[in-house]
Each structure stands twice: as C-alpha cells, then as structure tokens.
Amino acid sequence: MSKKQRNYDLRELLKPYANKWVALSGDHKEVIAEGNKLKDVASKAKTKDVVFLKVFPSESFYMPGIYEI
C-alpha cells in the first residue's frame, strides 16, 4: 500500500446525520452530500473521490456478520 491508512473519529462530524446516507470526501473530513436514499446521495455527490456511508444513531451499534436463520 502506498498510502498510509488512518482511523478517523467521525462521531462529531456524523452526529447530525443519524439514519441517513452520507458521502464523505476522500480524506474523510467533510460531508459532501446527505439523504435518505443512497441513490439520491450518489447523484448529489457528483465526484468520484467519495466514500458512501450509512450513519446509525449514536446509541445503537452495528456488527457486520453472517447470520443463519
């Protein structure tokens, strides 16, 4: 890897966007677009150097995994 990976604390930046989709700038320091649907956020972003993220409420948690039903 040529670029150093960094972990950013996004809690304060993303707090106003709970339950929404956001497009973050490539350096993860700015919210470029927000909306309720990923499709809408992607059309608003209009740049290729973005990261799309679903923001969950701060009192919840998300644990990715594979679950059998």
N, CA, C and O of each residue as an XYZ file, in Angstrom:
276
protein
N       0.823     -1.178      0.000
C       0.000      0.000      0.000
C       0.869      1.243      0.000
O       1.785      1.367      0.813
N       0.590      2.143     -0.889
C       1.379      3.364     -0.961
C       0.881      4.434      0.002
O       1.677      5.221      0.514
N      -0.411      4.472      0.251
C      -0.968      5.464      1.168
C      -1.059      4.867      2.566
O      -1.368      3.687      2.733
N      -0.784      5.698      3.567
C      -0.978      5.251      4.938
C      -2.462      5.310      5.264
O      -3.137      6.295      4.966
N      -2.956      4.253      5.873
C      -4.346      4.248      6.289
C      -4.444      4.906      7.656
O      -3.604      4.679      8.527
N      -5.462      5.710      7.836
C      -5.672      6.393      9.108
C      -7.082      6.118      9.601
O      -8.021      5.974      8.817
N      -7.204      6.051     10.888
C      -8.512      5.921     11.508
C      -8.956      7.302     11.968
O      -8.221      8.000     12.666
N     -10.150      7.684     11.575
C     -10.684      8.987     11.935
C     -11.848      8.803     12.888
O     -12.637      7.872     12.728
N     -11.969      9.673     13.873
C     -13.102      9.678     14.773
C     -14.177     10.554     14.133
O     -14.087     11.782     14.153
N     -15.172      9.919     13.577
C     -16.204     10.624     12.824
C     -17.458     10.895     13.641
O     -18.444     11.387     13.091
N     -17.454     10.591     14.934
C     -18.675     10.718     15.736
C     -19.256     12.122     15.711
O     -20.455     12.275     15.476
N     -18.464     13.133     15.942
C     -18.982     14.509     15.976
C     -19.406     14.981     14.582
O     -20.425     15.656     14.435
N     -18.628     14.628     13.571
C     -18.946     15.029     12.201
C     -20.272     14.432     11.737
O     -21.050     15.106     11.063
N     -20.533     13.182     12.090
C     -21.709     12.475     11.580
C     -22.927     12.536     12.493
O     -23.995     12.055     12.114
N     -22.802     13.107     13.670
C     -23.906     13.154     14.637
C     -25.201     13.733     14.054
O     -26.269     13.186     14.331
N     -25.160     14.807     13.263
C     -26.416     15.358     12.711
C     -27.049     14.506     11.605
O     -28.149     14.822     11.151
N     -26.388     13.444     11.166
C     -26.863     12.670     10.020
C     -27.354     11.277     10.411
O     -27.316     10.364      9.586
N     -27.808     11.095     11.638
C     -28.291      9.789     12.090
C     -29.406      9.288     11.179
O     -30.290     10.047     10.782
N     -29.349      7.995     10.853
C     -30.335      7.319      9.992
C     -30.347      7.838      8.564
O     -31.362      7.712      7.879
N     -29.267      8.408      8.102
C     -29.171      8.900      6.720
C     -27.933      8.322      6.045
O     -27.026      7.803      6.697
N     -27.925      8.428      4.735
C     -26.742      8.113      3.944
C     -25.942      9.392      3.759
O     -26.517     10.465      3.573
N     -24.619      9.285      3.809
C     -23.769     10.441      3.571
C     -22.671     10.070      2.580
O     -22.299      8.904      2.443
N     -22.166     11.088      1.897
C     -20.991     10.952      1.046
C     -19.893     11.772      1.701
O     -20.019     12.988      1.848
N     -18.817     11.105      2.093
C     -17.685     11.781      2.710
C     -16.622     12.067      1.663
O     -16.464     11.315      0.701
N     -15.902     13.153      1.856
C     -14.783     13.466      0.962
C     -13.731     12.366      1.079
O     -13.735     11.603      2.046
N     -12.852     12.284      0.121
C     -11.826     11.248      0.103
C     -10.934     11.242      1.323
O     -10.403     10.196      1.697
N     -10.758     12.400      1.953
C      -9.928     12.460      3.164
C     -10.756     12.259      4.435
O     -10.220     12.377      5.537
N     -12.042     11.961      4.305
C     -12.966     11.675      5.407
C     -13.145     12.850      6.375
O     -13.463     12.627      7.543
N     -12.954     14.067      5.930
C     -13.042     15.217      6.821
C     -14.260     16.093      6.568
O     -14.515     17.023      7.334
N     -15.022     15.816      5.504
C     -16.141     16.681      5.147
C     -17.288     15.853      4.579
O     -17.066     14.911      3.818
N     -18.514     16.210      4.952
C     -19.701     15.587      4.382
C     -20.057     16.367      3.121
O     -20.327     17.567      3.179
N     -20.057     15.688      1.994
C     -20.317     16.325      0.708
C     -21.808     16.333      0.386
O     -22.328     17.308     -0.156
N     -22.494     15.232      0.725
C     -23.928     15.125      0.443
C     -24.572     14.212      1.473
O     -23.912     13.358      2.065
N     -25.877     14.405      1.680
C     -26.627     13.556      2.608
C     -28.027     13.347      2.083
O     -28.545     14.164      1.321
N     -28.645     12.240      2.497
C     -30.006     11.967      2.079
C     -30.516     10.671      2.666
O     -29.781      9.953      3.344
N     -31.772     10.373      2.405
C     -32.384      9.153      2.943
C     -32.093      7.923      2.090
O     -32.157      6.797      2.583
N     -31.777      8.128      0.827
C     -31.508      7.004     -0.072
C     -30.111      7.148     -0.671
O     -29.682      8.245     -1.029
N     -29.418      6.028     -0.773
C     -28.073      6.033     -1.340
C     -28.072      6.577     -2.767
O     -27.152      7.293     -3.162
N     -29.090      6.240     -3.527
C     -29.204      6.705     -4.913
C     -29.217      8.234     -4.981
O     -28.566      8.823     -5.845
N     -29.948      8.870     -4.083
C     -30.023     10.332     -4.054
C     -28.681     10.961     -3.670
O     -28.263     11.961     -4.254
N     -28.022     10.366     -2.692
C     -26.725     10.886     -2.243
C     -25.688     10.751     -3.356
O     -24.880     11.654     -3.571
N     -25.715      9.626     -4.057
C     -24.763      9.410     -5.150
C     -24.965     10.443     -6.258
O     -23.992     10.915     -6.846
N     -26.208     10.794     -6.544
C     -26.451     11.780     -7.603
C     -26.057     13.188     -7.150
O     -25.661     14.006     -7.981
N     -26.156     13.488     -5.854
C     -25.758     14.793     -5.334
C     -24.243     14.944     -5.246
O     -23.726     16.053     -5.386
N     -23.530     13.854     -5.017
C     -22.083     13.910     -4.759
C     -21.297     14.414     -5.969
O     -20.397     15.238     -5.808
N     -21.611     13.945     -7.162
C     -21.017     14.411     -8.417
C     -19.484     14.406     -8.456
O     -18.892     15.146     -9.242
N     -18.853     13.610     -7.648
C     -17.404     13.451     -7.717
C     -17.085     11.985     -7.454
O     -17.855     11.283     -6.800
N     -15.973     11.537     -7.955
C     -15.645     10.121     -7.821
C     -14.846      9.812     -6.563
O     -14.765      8.653     -6.158
N     -14.263     10.809     -5.948
C     -13.434     10.585     -4.777
C     -14.252     10.772     -3.498
O     -13.995     11.684     -2.713
N     -15.246      9.891     -3.301
C     -16.098      9.965     -2.120
C     -16.224      8.583     -1.480
O     -15.936      7.564     -2.108
N     -16.652      8.572     -0.238
C     -16.938      7.348      0.487
C     -18.386      7.434      0.944
O     -18.778      8.394      1.607
N     -19.185      6.423      0.584
C     -20.586      6.403      0.988
C     -20.721      5.615      2.284
O     -20.072      4.588      2.477
N     -21.583      6.121      3.171
C     -21.702      5.533      4.494
C     -23.116      5.701      5.014
O     -23.694      6.783      4.911
N     -23.674      4.639      5.570
C     -24.965      4.728      6.265
C     -24.652      5.056      7.713
O     -23.904      4.329      8.366
N     -25.222      6.152      8.227
C     -24.950      6.601      9.593
C     -26.037      6.051     10.511
O     -27.227      6.293     10.308
N     -25.606      5.316     11.512
C     -26.529      4.778     12.502
C     -26.607      5.726     13.690
O     -25.665      6.482     13.927
N     -27.706      5.707     14.444
C     -27.804      6.561     15.630
C     -26.688      6.238     16.617
O     -26.240      5.095     16.699
N     -26.243      7.234     17.357
C     -25.112      7.042     18.253
C     -25.411      6.066     19.387
O     -24.488      5.461     19.933
N     -26.675      5.901     19.748
C     -27.000      4.979     20.834
C     -27.139      3.531     20.364
O     -27.383      2.640     21.178
N     -26.990      3.291     19.078
C     -27.061      1.933     18.545
C     -25.663      1.448     18.184
O     -24.685      2.189     18.283
N     -25.592      0.207     17.768
C     -24.319     -0.327     17.304
C     -24.566     -1.195     16.083
O     -25.689     -1.622     15.817
N     -23.505     -1.442     15.357
C     -23.587     -2.248     14.137
C     -22.470     -3.263     14.178
O     -21.303     -2.915     14.358
N     -22.833     -4.518     14.011
C     -21.839     -5.569     13.985
C     -22.049     -6.383     12.709
O     -22.991     -7.170     12.612
N     -21.165     -6.188     11.735
C     -21.334     -6.967     10.492
C     -21.074     -8.438     10.754
O     -20.260     -8.796     11.605
N     -21.751     -9.259     10.036
C     -21.539    -10.686     10.212
C     -22.475    -11.475      9.330
O     -23.317    -10.914      8.628
N     -22.321    -12.765      9.374
C     -23.176    -13.680      8.624
C     -24.032    -14.424      9.643
O     -23.513    -15.064     10.558
N     -25.319    -14.336      9.478
C     -26.230    -14.954     10.432
C     -27.120    -15.939      9.722
O     -27.602    -15.681      8.619
N     -27.335    -17.069     10.359
C     -28.234    -18.081      9.804
C     -29.587    -17.957     10.465
O     -29.687    -17.741     11.673
N     -30.629    -18.097      9.664
C     -31.989    -18.009     10.201
C     -32.613    -19.374     10.164
O     -33.764    -19.538     10.571
